[in-house]
Amino acid sequence: MLRKICPIGNSFGVSIPKEILTKLHLKAGSQVEVNLDEETNKIIIDPAITTSYKETIDIEFASQVKEFIEHYRPALKSLSQK
């Protein structure tokens, strides 16, 4: 889905289609994490972990899983396409 980068104050933003927000249970005001995958030069936007998840998920374990996925993303993507 092609989008344009737009100025927002002293920063820039990209609109996210409503269908994607709905599937991820996000809305205006929801927090997301924005990261750069320097190996692939891709911007990664992840929904922020809400307090309800923090109560049920070990944050250290979730962080380790996230690091694993980021490190092995190309291999995981290749496996998912087989």
PyMOL Python script that loads the backbone (N, CA, C, O; Angstrom):
from pymol import cmd

cmd.read_pdbstr("""\
ATOM      1  N   MET A   1       0.842  -1.161   0.000  1.00  0.00           N
ATOM      2  CA  MET A   1       0.000   0.000   0.000  1.00  0.00           C
ATOM      3  C   MET A   1       0.897   1.238   0.000  1.00  0.00           C
ATOM      4  O   MET A   1       1.681   1.442   0.927  1.00  0.00           O
ATOM      5  N   LEU A   2       0.782   2.034  -1.008  1.00  0.00           N
ATOM      6  CA  LEU A   2       1.622   3.219  -1.157  1.00  0.00           C
ATOM      7  C   LEU A   2       1.069   4.369  -0.320  1.00  0.00           C
ATOM      8  O   LEU A   2      -0.126   4.659  -0.366  1.00  0.00           O
ATOM      9  N   ARG A   3       1.938   5.015   0.439  1.00  0.00           N
ATOM     10  CA  ARG A   3       1.565   6.157   1.278  1.00  0.00           C
ATOM     11  C   ARG A   3       2.604   7.253   1.111  1.00  0.00           C
ATOM     12  O   ARG A   3       3.740   6.985   0.720  1.00  0.00           O
ATOM     13  N   LYS A   4       2.215   8.487   1.406  1.00  0.00           N
ATOM     14  CA  LYS A   4       3.129   9.620   1.361  1.00  0.00           C
ATOM     15  C   LYS A   4       3.511  10.035   2.771  1.00  0.00           C
ATOM     16  O   LYS A   4       2.719   9.907   3.705  1.00  0.00           O
ATOM     17  N   ILE A   5       4.721  10.529   2.916  1.00  0.00           N
ATOM     18  CA  ILE A   5       5.178  11.097   4.180  1.00  0.00           C
ATOM     19  C   ILE A   5       4.713  12.544   4.219  1.00  0.00           C
ATOM     20  O   ILE A   5       4.939  13.298   3.272  1.00  0.00           O
ATOM     21  N   CYS A   6       4.064  12.933   5.310  1.00  0.00           N
ATOM     22  CA  CYS A   6       3.500  14.280   5.449  1.00  0.00           C
ATOM     23  C   CYS A   6       4.116  14.982   6.652  1.00  0.00           C
ATOM     24  O   CYS A   6       4.416  14.339   7.658  1.00  0.00           O
ATOM     25  N   PRO A   7       4.308  16.314   6.556  1.00  0.00           N
ATOM     26  CA  PRO A   7       4.824  17.050   7.713  1.00  0.00           C
ATOM     27  C   PRO A   7       3.764  17.142   8.807  1.00  0.00           C
ATOM     28  O   PRO A   7       2.587  17.377   8.537  1.00  0.00           O
ATOM     29  N   ILE A   8       4.211  16.951  10.046  1.00  0.00           N
ATOM     30  CA  ILE A   8       3.356  17.107  11.225  1.00  0.00           C
ATOM     31  C   ILE A   8       4.181  17.906  12.231  1.00  0.00           C
ATOM     32  O   ILE A   8       5.006  17.339  12.948  1.00  0.00           O
ATOM     33  N   GLY A   9       3.962  19.208  12.287  1.00  0.00           N
ATOM     34  CA  GLY A   9       4.775  20.055  13.162  1.00  0.00           C
ATOM     35  C   GLY A   9       6.224  20.009  12.715  1.00  0.00           C
ATOM     36  O   GLY A   9       6.518  20.248  11.543  1.00  0.00           O
ATOM     37  N   ASN A  10       7.144  19.701  13.642  1.00  0.00           N
ATOM     38  CA  ASN A  10       8.565  19.586  13.316  1.00  0.00           C
ATOM     39  C   ASN A  10       8.956  18.157  12.963  1.00  0.00           C
ATOM     40  O   ASN A  10      10.140  17.864  12.797  1.00  0.00           O
ATOM     41  N   SER A  11       7.969  17.257  12.847  1.00  0.00           N
ATOM     42  CA  SER A  11       8.221  15.859  12.523  1.00  0.00           C
ATOM     43  C   SER A  11       7.505  15.506  11.229  1.00  0.00           C
ATOM     44  O   SER A  11       7.002  16.377  10.518  1.00  0.00           O
ATOM     45  N   PHE A  12       7.469  14.216  10.943  1.00  0.00           N
ATOM     46  CA  PHE A  12       6.778  13.726   9.758  1.00  0.00           C
ATOM     47  C   PHE A  12       5.970  12.498  10.136  1.00  0.00           C
ATOM     48  O   PHE A  12       6.271  11.828  11.124  1.00  0.00           O
ATOM     49  N   GLY A  13       4.944  12.204   9.351  1.00  0.00           N
ATOM     50  CA  GLY A  13       4.098  11.059   9.652  1.00  0.00           C
ATOM     51  C   GLY A  13       3.591  10.387   8.394  1.00  0.00           C
ATOM     52  O   GLY A  13       3.686  10.932   7.294  1.00  0.00           O
ATOM     53  N   VAL A  14       3.049   9.193   8.575  1.00  0.00           N
ATOM     54  CA  VAL A  14       2.450   8.419   7.503  1.00  0.00           C
ATOM     55  C   VAL A  14       1.092   7.957   8.002  1.00  0.00           C
ATOM     56  O   VAL A  14       0.982   7.463   9.125  1.00  0.00           O
ATOM     57  N   SER A  15       0.063   8.109   7.190  1.00  0.00           N
ATOM     58  CA  SER A  15      -1.256   7.633   7.615  1.00  0.00           C
ATOM     59  C   SER A  15      -1.298   6.107   7.530  1.00  0.00           C
ATOM     60  O   SER A  15      -0.686   5.499   6.652  1.00  0.00           O
ATOM     61  N   ILE A  16      -2.029   5.515   8.455  1.00  0.00           N
ATOM     62  CA  ILE A  16      -2.193   4.058   8.486  1.00  0.00           C
ATOM     63  C   ILE A  16      -3.644   3.766   8.122  1.00  0.00           C
ATOM     64  O   ILE A  16      -4.559   4.324   8.728  1.00  0.00           O
ATOM     65  N   PRO A  17      -3.861   2.894   7.135  1.00  0.00           N
ATOM     66  CA  PRO A  17      -5.229   2.604   6.714  1.00  0.00           C
ATOM     67  C   PRO A  17      -6.101   2.093   7.865  1.00  0.00           C
ATOM     68  O   PRO A  17      -5.637   1.358   8.737  1.00  0.00           O
ATOM     69  N   LYS A  18      -7.358   2.496   7.846  1.00  0.00           N
ATOM     70  CA  LYS A  18      -8.300   2.131   8.905  1.00  0.00           C
ATOM     71  C   LYS A  18      -8.415   0.617   9.062  1.00  0.00           C
ATOM     72  O   LYS A  18      -8.536   0.120  10.181  1.00  0.00           O
ATOM     73  N   GLU A  19      -8.377  -0.127   7.940  1.00  0.00           N
ATOM     74  CA  GLU A  19      -8.494  -1.589   8.005  1.00  0.00           C
ATOM     75  C   GLU A  19      -7.378  -2.204   8.854  1.00  0.00           C
ATOM     76  O   GLU A  19      -7.614  -3.145   9.613  1.00  0.00           O
ATOM     77  N   ILE A  20      -6.168  -1.667   8.721  1.00  0.00           N
ATOM     78  CA  ILE A  20      -5.033  -2.179   9.500  1.00  0.00           C
ATOM     79  C   ILE A  20      -5.215  -1.830  10.969  1.00  0.00           C
ATOM     80  O   ILE A  20      -4.992  -2.671  11.839  1.00  0.00           O
ATOM     81  N   LEU A  21      -5.614  -0.606  11.249  1.00  0.00           N
ATOM     82  CA  LEU A  21      -5.836  -0.197  12.644  1.00  0.00           C
ATOM     83  C   LEU A  21      -6.907  -1.079  13.288  1.00  0.00           C
ATOM     84  O   LEU A  21      -6.764  -1.493  14.439  1.00  0.00           O
ATOM     85  N   THR A  22      -7.969  -1.362  12.553  1.00  0.00           N
ATOM     86  CA  THR A  22      -9.052  -2.188  13.086  1.00  0.00           C
ATOM     87  C   THR A  22      -8.551  -3.594  13.408  1.00  0.00           C
ATOM     88  O   THR A  22      -8.857  -4.130  14.473  1.00  0.00           O
ATOM     89  N   LYS A  23      -7.788  -4.190  12.504  1.00  0.00           N
ATOM     90  CA  LYS A  23      -7.277  -5.551  12.725  1.00  0.00           C
ATOM     91  C   LYS A  23      -6.334  -5.622  13.921  1.00  0.00           C
ATOM     92  O   LYS A  23      -6.260  -6.646  14.599  1.00  0.00           O
ATOM     93  N   LEU A  24      -5.613  -4.531  14.176  1.00  0.00           N
ATOM     94  CA  LEU A  24      -4.659  -4.499  15.291  1.00  0.00           C
ATOM     95  C   LEU A  24      -5.273  -3.915  16.563  1.00  0.00           C
ATOM     96  O   LEU A  24      -4.585  -3.760  17.571  1.00  0.00           O
ATOM     97  N   HIS A  25      -6.563  -3.594  16.515  1.00  0.00           N
ATOM     98  CA  HIS A  25      -7.274  -3.005  17.660  1.00  0.00           C
ATOM     99  C   HIS A  25      -6.604  -1.711  18.114  1.00  0.00           C
ATOM    100  O   HIS A  25      -6.450  -1.467  19.311  1.00  0.00           O
ATOM    101  N   LEU A  26      -6.207  -0.883  17.142  1.00  0.00           N
ATOM    102  CA  LEU A  26      -5.600   0.409  17.425  1.00  0.00           C
ATOM    103  C   LEU A  26      -6.572   1.517  17.022  1.00  0.00           C
ATOM    104  O   LEU A  26      -7.461   1.316  16.195  1.00  0.00           O
ATOM    105  N   LYS A  27      -6.382   2.682  17.622  1.00  0.00           N
ATOM    106  CA  LYS A  27      -7.223   3.838  17.294  1.00  0.00           C
ATOM    107  C   LYS A  27      -6.396   5.104  17.500  1.00  0.00           C
ATOM    108  O   LYS A  27      -5.251   5.036  17.947  1.00  0.00           O
ATOM    109  N   ALA A  28      -6.968   6.242  17.180  1.00  0.00           N
ATOM    110  CA  ALA A  28      -6.280   7.510  17.395  1.00  0.00           C
ATOM    111  C   ALA A  28      -5.877   7.602  18.864  1.00  0.00           C
ATOM    112  O   ALA A  28      -6.705   7.392  19.751  1.00  0.00           O
ATOM    113  N   GLY A  29      -4.630   7.908  19.118  1.00  0.00           N
ATOM    114  CA  GLY A  29      -4.134   8.009  20.484  1.00  0.00           C
ATOM    115  C   GLY A  29      -3.432   6.751  20.967  1.00  0.00           C
ATOM    116  O   GLY A  29      -2.748   6.791  21.990  1.00  0.00           O
ATOM    117  N   SER A  30      -3.582   5.619  20.250  1.00  0.00           N
ATOM    118  CA  SER A  30      -2.877   4.390  20.635  1.00  0.00           C
ATOM    119  C   SER A  30      -1.375   4.610  20.480  1.00  0.00           C
ATOM    120  O   SER A  30      -0.932   5.327  19.583  1.00  0.00           O
ATOM    121  N   GLN A  31      -0.609   3.995  21.350  1.00  0.00           N
ATOM    122  CA  GLN A  31       0.844   4.129  21.279  1.00  0.00           C
ATOM    123  C   GLN A  31       1.445   3.000  20.450  1.00  0.00           C
ATOM    124  O   GLN A  31       1.015   1.849  20.528  1.00  0.00           O
ATOM    125  N   VAL A  32       2.458   3.361  19.648  1.00  0.00           N
ATOM    126  CA  VAL A  32       3.193   2.388  18.852  1.00  0.00           C
ATOM    127  C   VAL A  32       4.682   2.636  19.033  1.00  0.00           C
ATOM    128  O   VAL A  32       5.102   3.731  19.409  1.00  0.00           O
ATOM    129  N   GLU A  33       5.471   1.610  18.761  1.00  0.00           N
ATOM    130  CA  GLU A  33       6.926   1.749  18.774  1.00  0.00           C
ATOM    131  C   GLU A  33       7.395   1.802  17.334  1.00  0.00           C
ATOM    132  O   GLU A  33       6.970   0.994  16.507  1.00  0.00           O
ATOM    133  N   VAL A  34       8.275   2.756  17.028  1.00  0.00           N
ATOM    134  CA  VAL A  34       8.804   2.902  15.678  1.00  0.00           C
ATOM    135  C   VAL A  34      10.297   2.616  15.731  1.00  0.00           C
ATOM    136  O   VAL A  34      11.040   3.254  16.477  1.00  0.00           O
ATOM    137  N   ASN A  35      10.728   1.635  14.920  1.00  0.00           N
ATOM    138  CA  ASN A  35      12.129   1.237  14.895  1.00  0.00           C
ATOM    139  C   ASN A  35      12.612   1.132  13.458  1.00  0.00           C
ATOM    140  O   ASN A  35      11.813   1.014  12.529  1.00  0.00           O
ATOM    141  N   LEU A  36      13.925   1.178  13.286  1.00  0.00           N
ATOM    142  CA  LEU A  36      14.552   1.016  11.985  1.00  0.00           C
ATOM    143  C   LEU A  36      15.321  -0.289  11.986  1.00  0.00           C
ATOM    144  O   LEU A  36      16.187  -0.502  12.835  1.00  0.00           O
ATOM    145  N   ASP A  37      15.010  -1.172  11.032  1.00  0.00           N
ATOM    146  CA  ASP A  37      15.798  -2.382  10.822  1.00  0.00           C
ATOM    147  C   ASP A  37      16.918  -1.974   9.867  1.00  0.00           C
ATOM    148  O   ASP A  37      16.709  -1.853   8.660  1.00  0.00           O
ATOM    149  N   GLU A  38      18.099  -1.765  10.422  1.00  0.00           N
ATOM    150  CA  GLU A  38      19.212  -1.237   9.623  1.00  0.00           C
ATOM    151  C   GLU A  38      19.706  -2.230   8.585  1.00  0.00           C
ATOM    152  O   GLU A  38      20.278  -1.822   7.575  1.00  0.00           O
ATOM    153  N   GLU A  39      19.499  -3.530   8.810  1.00  0.00           N
ATOM    154  CA  GLU A  39      19.939  -4.527   7.838  1.00  0.00           C
ATOM    155  C   GLU A  39      19.102  -4.474   6.570  1.00  0.00           C
ATOM    156  O   GLU A  39      19.621  -4.676   5.472  1.00  0.00           O
ATOM    157  N   THR A  40      17.817  -4.205   6.714  1.00  0.00           N
ATOM    158  CA  THR A  40      16.917  -4.202   5.556  1.00  0.00           C
ATOM    159  C   THR A  40      16.445  -2.799   5.183  1.00  0.00           C
ATOM    160  O   THR A  40      15.708  -2.628   4.212  1.00  0.00           O
ATOM    161  N   ASN A  41      16.872  -1.786   5.962  1.00  0.00           N
ATOM    162  CA  ASN A  41      16.423  -0.405   5.754  1.00  0.00           C
ATOM    163  C   ASN A  41      14.907  -0.296   5.738  1.00  0.00           C
ATOM    164  O   ASN A  41      14.330   0.371   4.880  1.00  0.00           O
ATOM    165  N   LYS A  42      14.264  -0.962   6.702  1.00  0.00           N
ATOM    166  CA  LYS A  42      12.809  -0.916   6.807  1.00  0.00           C
ATOM    167  C   LYS A  42      12.402  -0.270   8.124  1.00  0.00           C
ATOM    168  O   LYS A  42      13.048  -0.447   9.157  1.00  0.00           O
ATOM    169  N   ILE A  43      11.315   0.480   8.053  1.00  0.00           N
ATOM    170  CA  ILE A  43      10.718   1.068   9.247  1.00  0.00           C
ATOM    171  C   ILE A  43       9.748   0.040   9.807  1.00  0.00           C
ATOM    172  O   ILE A  43       8.919  -0.496   9.071  1.00  0.00           O
ATOM    173  N   ILE A  44       9.841  -0.236  11.086  1.00  0.00           N
ATOM    174  CA  ILE A  44       8.977  -1.218  11.732  1.00  0.00           C
ATOM    175  C   ILE A  44       8.124  -0.495  12.762  1.00  0.00           C
ATOM    176  O   ILE A  44       8.645   0.183  13.648  1.00  0.00           O
ATOM    177  N   ILE A  45       6.819  -0.645  12.640  1.00  0.00           N
ATOM    178  CA  ILE A  45       5.890  -0.038  13.587  1.00  0.00           C
ATOM    179  C   ILE A  45       5.173  -1.165  14.309  1.00  0.00           C
ATOM    180  O   ILE A  45       4.462  -1.955  13.687  1.00  0.00           O
ATOM    181  N   ASP A  46       5.359  -1.241  15.623  1.00  0.00           N
ATOM    182  CA  ASP A  46       4.734  -2.271  16.449  1.00  0.00           C
ATOM    183  C   ASP A  46       3.792  -1.614  17.450  1.00  0.00           C
ATOM    184  O   ASP A  46       4.122  -0.572  18.017  1.00  0.00           O
ATOM    185  N   PRO A  47       2.613  -2.214  17.677  1.00  0.00           N
ATOM    186  CA  PRO A  47       1.757  -1.706  18.750  1.00  0.00           C
ATOM    187  C   PRO A  47       2.511  -1.781  20.077  1.00  0.00           C
ATOM    188  O   PRO A  47       3.180  -2.776  20.358  1.00  0.00           O
ATOM    189  N   ALA A  48       2.406  -0.740  20.885  1.00  0.00           N
ATOM    190  CA  ALA A  48       3.055  -0.742  22.199  1.00  0.00           C
ATOM    191  C   ALA A  48       2.343  -1.741  23.102  1.00  0.00           C
ATOM    192  O   ALA A  48       1.136  -1.951  22.981  1.00  0.00           O
ATOM    193  N   ILE A  49       3.090  -2.349  23.996  1.00  0.00           N
ATOM    194  CA  ILE A  49       2.495  -3.282  24.952  1.00  0.00           C
ATOM    195  C   ILE A  49       1.684  -2.476  25.959  1.00  0.00           C
ATOM    196  O   ILE A  49       2.206  -1.569  26.608  1.00  0.00           O
ATOM    197  N   THR A  50       0.416  -2.813  26.079  1.00  0.00           N
ATOM    198  CA  THR A  50      -0.450  -2.086  27.007  1.00  0.00           C
ATOM    199  C   THR A  50      -0.285  -2.634  28.417  1.00  0.00           C
ATOM    200  O   THR A  50       0.292  -3.703  28.613  1.00  0.00           O
ATOM    201  N   THR A  51      -0.791  -1.901  29.392  1.00  0.00           N
ATOM    202  CA  THR A  51      -0.650  -2.332  30.780  1.00  0.00           C
ATOM    203  C   THR A  51      -1.337  -3.664  31.026  1.00  0.00           C
ATOM    204  O   THR A  51      -0.882  -4.438  31.869  1.00  0.00           O
ATOM    205  N   SER A  52      -2.424  -3.954  30.311  1.00  0.00           N
ATOM    206  CA  SER A  52      -3.093  -5.242  30.531  1.00  0.00           C
ATOM    207  C   SER A  52      -2.192  -6.398  30.117  1.00  0.00           C
ATOM    208  O   SER A  52      -2.212  -7.457  30.744  1.00  0.00           O
ATOM    209  N   TYR A  53      -1.391  -6.198  29.050  1.00  0.00           N
ATOM    210  CA  TYR A  53      -0.460  -7.245  28.647  1.00  0.00           C
ATOM    211  C   TYR A  53       0.697  -7.335  29.638  1.00  0.00           C
ATOM    212  O   TYR A  53       1.189  -8.428  29.921  1.00  0.00           O
ATOM    213  N   LYS A  54       1.131  -6.201  30.161  1.00  0.00           N
ATOM    214  CA  LYS A  54       2.250  -6.205  31.089  1.00  0.00           C
ATOM    215  C   LYS A  54       1.938  -7.044  32.330  1.00  0.00           C
ATOM    216  O   LYS A  54       2.839  -7.615  32.945  1.00  0.00           O
ATOM    217  N   GLU A  55       0.679  -7.110  32.682  1.00  0.00           N
ATOM    218  CA  GLU A  55       0.308  -7.887  33.858  1.00  0.00           C
ATOM    219  C   GLU A  55       0.341  -9.379  33.599  1.00  0.00           C
ATOM    220  O   GLU A  55       0.477 -10.160  34.542  1.00  0.00           O
ATOM    221  N   THR A  56       0.220  -9.801  32.340  1.00  0.00           N
ATOM    222  CA  THR A  56       0.134 -11.231  32.033  1.00  0.00           C
ATOM    223  C   THR A  56       1.346 -11.779  31.297  1.00  0.00           C
ATOM    224  O   THR A  56       1.516 -12.996  31.221  1.00  0.00           O
ATOM    225  N   ILE A  57       2.200 -10.904  30.748  1.00  0.00           N
ATOM    226  CA  ILE A  57       3.360 -11.343  29.972  1.00  0.00           C
ATOM    227  C   ILE A  57       4.633 -10.870  30.658  1.00  0.00           C
ATOM    228  O   ILE A  57       4.740  -9.718  31.079  1.00  0.00           O
ATOM    229  N   ASP A  58       5.592 -11.779  30.763  1.00  0.00           N
ATOM    230  CA  ASP A  58       6.893 -11.429  31.312  1.00  0.00           C
ATOM    231  C   ASP A  58       7.607 -10.505  30.314  1.00  0.00           C
ATOM    232  O   ASP A  58       7.939 -10.927  29.206  1.00  0.00           O
ATOM    233  N   ILE A  59       7.837  -9.272  30.702  1.00  0.00           N
ATOM    234  CA  ILE A  59       8.408  -8.261  29.809  1.00  0.00           C
ATOM    235  C   ILE A  59       9.794  -8.681  29.310  1.00  0.00           C
ATOM    236  O   ILE A  59      10.117  -8.459  28.143  1.00  0.00           O
ATOM    237  N   GLU A  60      10.609  -9.278  30.167  1.00  0.00           N
ATOM    238  CA  GLU A  60      11.944  -9.710  29.750  1.00  0.00           C
ATOM    239  C   GLU A  60      11.835 -10.779  28.661  1.00  0.00           C
ATOM    240  O   GLU A  60      12.570 -10.739  27.674  1.00  0.00           O
ATOM    241  N   PHE A  61      10.917 -11.735  28.841  1.00  0.00           N
ATOM    242  CA  PHE A  61      10.723 -12.781  27.840  1.00  0.00           C
ATOM    243  C   PHE A  61      10.220 -12.179  26.530  1.00  0.00           C
ATOM    244  O   PHE A  61      10.694 -12.552  25.456  1.00  0.00           O
ATOM    245  N   ALA A  62       9.270 -11.257  26.610  1.00  0.00           N
ATOM    246  CA  ALA A  62       8.736 -10.610  25.409  1.00  0.00           C
ATOM    247  C   ALA A  62       9.846  -9.869  24.676  1.00  0.00           C
ATOM    248  O   ALA A  62       9.884  -9.872  23.445  1.00  0.00           O
ATOM    249  N   SER A  63      10.747  -9.236  25.416  1.00  0.00           N
ATOM    250  CA  SER A  63      11.865  -8.525  24.815  1.00  0.00           C
ATOM    251  C   SER A  63      12.806  -9.505  24.105  1.00  0.00           C
ATOM    252  O   SER A  63      13.306  -9.215  23.018  1.00  0.00           O
ATOM    253  N   GLN A  64      13.041 -10.655  24.719  1.00  0.00           N
ATOM    254  CA  GLN A  64      13.900 -11.675  24.105  1.00  0.00           C
ATOM    255  C   GLN A  64      13.273 -12.214  22.828  1.00  0.00           C
ATOM    256  O   GLN A  64      13.970 -12.430  21.836  1.00  0.00           O
ATOM    257  N   VAL A  65      11.970 -12.431  22.846  1.00  0.00           N
ATOM    258  CA  VAL A  65      11.274 -12.907  21.651  1.00  0.00           C
ATOM    259  C   VAL A  65      11.372 -11.867  20.544  1.00  0.00           C
ATOM    260  O   VAL A  65      11.619 -12.210  19.388  1.00  0.00           O
ATOM    261  N   LYS A  66      11.179 -10.599  20.893  1.00  0.00           N
ATOM    262  CA  LYS A  66      11.264  -9.531  19.904  1.00  0.00           C
ATOM    263  C   LYS A  66      12.660  -9.472  19.290  1.00  0.00           C
ATOM    264  O   LYS A  66      12.791  -9.329  18.074  1.00  0.00           O
ATOM    265  N   GLU A  67      13.702  -9.579  20.108  1.00  0.00           N
ATOM    266  CA  GLU A  67      15.077  -9.577  19.605  1.00  0.00           C
ATOM    267  C   GLU A  67      15.324 -10.775  18.689  1.00  0.00           C
ATOM    268  O   GLU A  67      15.980 -10.639  17.657  1.00  0.00           O
ATOM    269  N   PHE A  68      14.800 -11.948  19.061  1.00  0.00           N
ATOM    270  CA  PHE A  68      14.939 -13.148  18.249  1.00  0.00           C
ATOM    271  C   PHE A  68      14.311 -12.934  16.875  1.00  0.00           C
ATOM    272  O   PHE A  68      14.915 -13.244  15.848  1.00  0.00           O
ATOM    273  N   ILE A  69      13.085 -12.398  16.873  1.00  0.00           N
ATOM    274  CA  ILE A  69      12.381 -12.176  15.615  1.00  0.00           C
ATOM    275  C   ILE A  69      13.131 -11.168  14.749  1.00  0.00           C
ATOM    276  O   ILE A  69      13.265 -11.370  13.542  1.00  0.00           O
ATOM    277  N   GLU A  70      13.620 -10.085  15.354  1.00  0.00           N
ATOM    278  CA  GLU A  70      14.360  -9.080  14.588  1.00  0.00           C
ATOM    279  C   GLU A  70      15.645  -9.671  14.013  1.00  0.00           C
ATOM    280  O   GLU A  70      16.006  -9.380  12.873  1.00  0.00           O
ATOM    281  N   HIS A  71      16.332 -10.495  14.794  1.00  0.00           N
ATOM    282  CA  HIS A  71      17.595 -11.082  14.344  1.00  0.00           C
ATOM    283  C   HIS A  71      17.375 -12.099  13.232  1.00  0.00           C
ATOM    284  O   HIS A  71      18.136 -12.134  12.265  1.00  0.00           O
ATOM    285  N   TYR A  72      16.343 -12.923  13.362  1.00  0.00           N
ATOM    286  CA  TYR A  72      16.096 -13.995  12.396  1.00  0.00           C
ATOM    287  C   TYR A  72      14.965 -13.682  11.413  1.00  0.00           C
ATOM    288  O   TYR A  72      14.433 -14.592  10.778  1.00  0.00           O
ATOM    289  N   ARG A  73      14.597 -12.414  11.284  1.00  0.00           N
ATOM    290  CA  ARG A  73      13.477 -12.025  10.406  1.00  0.00           C
ATOM    291  C   ARG A  73      13.611 -12.572   8.985  1.00  0.00           C
ATOM    292  O   ARG A  73      12.638 -13.119   8.467  1.00  0.00           O
ATOM    293  N   PRO A  74      14.786 -12.451   8.321  1.00  0.00           N
ATOM    294  CA  PRO A  74      14.869 -12.986   6.955  1.00  0.00           C
ATOM    295  C   PRO A  74      14.616 -14.498   6.885  1.00  0.00           C
ATOM    296  O   PRO A  74      13.923 -14.969   5.983  1.00  0.00           O
ATOM    297  N   ALA A  75      15.170 -15.251   7.826  1.00  0.00           N
ATOM    298  CA  ALA A  75      14.966 -16.704   7.823  1.00  0.00           C
ATOM    299  C   ALA A  75      13.514 -17.043   8.120  1.00  0.00           C
ATOM    300  O   ALA A  75      12.955 -17.945   7.496  1.00  0.00           O
ATOM    301  N   LEU A  76      12.889 -16.337   9.064  1.00  0.00           N
ATOM    302  CA  LEU A  76      11.493 -16.589   9.394  1.00  0.00           C
ATOM    303  C   LEU A  76      10.585 -16.240   8.214  1.00  0.00           C
ATOM    304  O   LEU A  76       9.610 -16.942   7.946  1.00  0.00           O
ATOM    305  N   LYS A  77      10.907 -15.163   7.518  1.00  0.00           N
ATOM    306  CA  LYS A  77      10.117 -14.781   6.357  1.00  0.00           C
ATOM    307  C   LYS A  77      10.235 -15.827   5.267  1.00  0.00           C
ATOM    308  O   LYS A  77       9.240 -16.192   4.640  1.00  0.00           O
ATOM    309  N   SER A  78      11.445 -16.309   5.040  1.00  0.00           N
ATOM    310  CA  SER A  78      11.670 -17.354   4.030  1.00  0.00           C
ATOM    311  C   SER A  78      10.894 -18.620   4.389  1.00  0.00           C
ATOM    312  O   SER A  78      10.276 -19.238   3.521  1.00  0.00           O
ATOM    313  N   LEU A  79      10.925 -19.001   5.645  1.00  0.00           N
ATOM    314  CA  LEU A  79      10.201 -20.200   6.082  1.00  0.00           C
ATOM    315  C   LEU A  79       8.683 -20.029   5.921  1.00  0.00           C
ATOM    316  O   LEU A  79       7.985 -20.987   5.587  1.00  0.00           O
ATOM    317  N   SER A  80       8.185 -18.845   6.151  1.00  0.00           N
ATOM    318  CA  SER A  80       6.745 -18.626   6.059  1.00  0.00           C
ATOM    319  C   SER A  80       6.239 -18.692   4.627  1.00  0.00           C
ATOM    320  O   SER A  80       5.044 -18.876   4.396  1.00  0.00           O
ATOM    321  N   GLN A  81       7.150 -18.541   3.658  1.00  0.00           N
ATOM    322  CA  GLN A  81       6.756 -18.560   2.256  1.00  0.00           C
ATOM    323  C   GLN A  81       6.857 -19.943   1.633  1.00  0.00           C
ATOM    324  O   GLN A  81       6.568 -20.114   0.448  1.00  0.00           O
ATOM    325  N   LYS A  82       7.268 -20.938   2.425  1.00  0.00           N
ATOM    326  CA  LYS A  82       7.392 -22.305   1.895  1.00  0.00           C
ATOM    327  C   LYS A  82       6.145 -23.088   2.117  1.00  0.00           C
ATOM    328  O   LYS A  82       6.073 -24.256   1.735  1.00  0.00           O
TER     329      LYS A  82
END
""", "prot")
cmd.dss("prot")
cmd.show_as("cartoon", "prot")
cmd.util.cbc("prot")
cmd.orient("prot")
